[in-house]
Amino acid sequence: MKLPGVLGKLFGAGAGDVPGPQRQVPPAPSRARALNAPNGLPYDAADLYGQHMRTWLPPLWSADSEINPYRDRIVSRARDLVRNDGWASGAVTRILDNAVGVELRPISKPDYRALAHISGNPAFDATWAREFARAVDSRYRMWAEDPNHWNDTEQQLTFAEQAHLAFRHLLVDGDALALLPWEEGKIGYGAAQYATTVQVIDPDRLSNPQVMMDMARMRGGVEIDAAGAPVAYHIRKAHQNDWYNAGKSVEWERIPRRQAWGRPNVVHMFERQRAGQHRGGAGILTPVLQRLKMLIKYDGTELDSAIVNAIFAAYVESPYDHQMTAEALDAPVGGGWAGGGRWEAQLGWHSGRDLSLHNARIPMLFPGEKIGTVTAARPSSNFRDFERAVLNNCASGTGMAPMQFSNDWSDTNYSSARGALLEAWKTMSRRRQQFAIGFATPIRMGWLEEAMEIDDLPLPRNAPDFVEARAAYTRAKWLGPGRGWIDPVAERQGSILGMDAGLSTLENECAENAGADWEEHVDQRALEVAAFRERNLPLPEWAGQIPAERTDKKPDPQ
């Protein structure tokens, strides 16, 4: 019996002969042997015997069990860093300023196609959508930017400032939490126009009643149903360390997630890292917390050493031991050297010996003394490189460009800065959009539900009720701080080329680069052109091609 040549070679048989009993292929190792053999695993990551991996045996936790029991400890350490370390505080501040700022605001984009389909009325078109958006946005600004802060349950912040505060909690604590109380009693002449208010809650107050352990239906203060969906939130009536409000700090209030018809009562937003997760608790500093703390200690040690070196510029070396020196210093007057001990002898020696040569002093030491100098070798020659490596690690962990985290732009050129900032901007933009979806939009939906009931908004016949099409009515684009420019001339020219080529729009360019509404820019531009013509001033180059009849009528600046 013959085998094909290839198989014969594989089995080691000559000329394709079937191997005899003396040439049998060794049996494959058993599964148990393969799993326990030092080099028999398909992945090095599963190694149990190598010196690099055998002691690395982290537990395999569920999403909630790996966060909730340790949440308070992690958050307290992160807050301590943000309070007391410039790098940590600066990182949080820069992300806040770039992602949210204090001008986060929506531009209504109602889904008129969906509304036309639901109602069967073709009057729901782009023209109606623009009219509806202007009416809604103007009323939203009256609520969100009221100088009396009626939007805030505590009457202290505009909604954009509340969003800034909530986003700060999200970055540091891992959770953004707010309630939507209905305060109808504040409506009246000179007071609030809407009963909807927003109260930002410290995430520390979201916890299991009486600090009980997590259970199947209770996870870190979040009550869930059989499918894992949150149904209610248990919130302390006061912070656990409010010593002046100790009574309420041991009382919890159960607040349903939403009303029966869908209006939100609680808005809870966190960045989900695993399926089945119901609490945050891991802010942006959590992955780099240990390294950043070690860098702080190293930096402080280098600073202490530099201060010591600066204080002790020189020292005097004496030939006497400590006991002899102490006896000499304690000698009574009239005894010892020169009648007053060694100390007085030294004083007498040095007094009056101010010899100098060309204004340079010539020291004359007491017999047996030597002068030693301290060389200030601080900071260490490796300190800058080590510090930069740790800060780069921290920047990567927080989703920032290295120069943003360290605020050191000394070794950066245009190409590297633009490349790094473009990558960081993707993360900034994603964080803003997630925050708008998970926190800002549900709150605006609660307000818009009330506005649809009490305001005279433009609606065609057969318009669906808000509860039937809340997603279509609530749809909006949220604007925050613009990305800005490194080279304004080159990058603005690129924006113009992109619009001319159809790769971008004025709306996108205004939103991304300036954080502005394009219609407001166009309206303002028309007003400026009209103002030039009214005053018989020559038009600037950017307005030279605009016909006069298009600027005779002043547009509504809103």
Order of alpha helices (4+ residues) and beta strands (2+ residues): alpha-alpha-alpha-alpha-beta-alpha-alpha-alpha-beta-beta-beta-beta-beta-beta-beta-alpha-beta-alpha-alpha-beta-beta-beta-alpha-alpha-alpha-alpha-alpha-beta-alpha-alpha-alpha
